[in-house]
Amino acid sequence: MSTKEWVSSHQNGASLYQECFYDSEKDEINPNPAVIQADNPKNFLITREEYLDDKHFSQLVLEIPAERFDEIAIAWCKKRKLQDALKD
């Protein structure tokens, strides 16, 4: 069973989390990948192409409303303590 550390969650839309399993003595900030989970997205497209030389191409396109993405981005920057990096 996994334990999710929610960075930003929305009841019906895009949310952001990280898995909690990491060595907090080694890493001050959670090093696990950020995961965007979208429940009932309005527009999305998944493309996968396979070629004769055993190579493939995959793509996920997900539409997230700008206001919601702003909320996710701000929450991520706060969690990762990136406020100083945003200053000019």
HELIX and SHEET records of a PDB file:
HELIX    1   1 ALA A   66  LYS A   79  1                                  14    
HELIX    2   2 GLN A   83  LEU A   86  5                                   4    
SHEET    1   A 3 LYS A   4  SER A   8  0                                        
SHEET    2   A 3 ALA A  14  GLU A  19 -1                                        
SHEET    3   A 3 VAL A  35  ALA A  38 -1                                        
SHEET    1   B 2 PHE A  44  GLU A  50  0                                        
SHEET    2   B 2 HIS A  56  LEU A  62 -1                                        
END                                                                             
